[in-house]
């Protein structure tokens, strides 16, 4: 299974663009900070990940407020067929509150 769920803020966002078929695409850089426990030891985690959203969800990503925490759900895929780097393809975004 390839599913990723990440609480993050939108650190950067490109202008909404459209594919030749007219599908809207939102591209962003997501920033995440948290404390995770690994092998019983707490670790401070900080990361940035490239993300894209296509179709209807692109509008939600495009309208989301910068610097506000959201829960992003989606999957990872290569940036392109020959690339070794990956992109987070967002399929859902919802407001996040710490009581989740």
ABEGO torsion letter per residue (X at the ends): XBBBBBBBBBABBBBBBBBAAGBBBBBBBBBBBBBBBBGGBBBBBBBBBBBBBBEAAAAAAAABBBGBBBBBBEBBBBABAABABBBBBBABBBBBBAAX
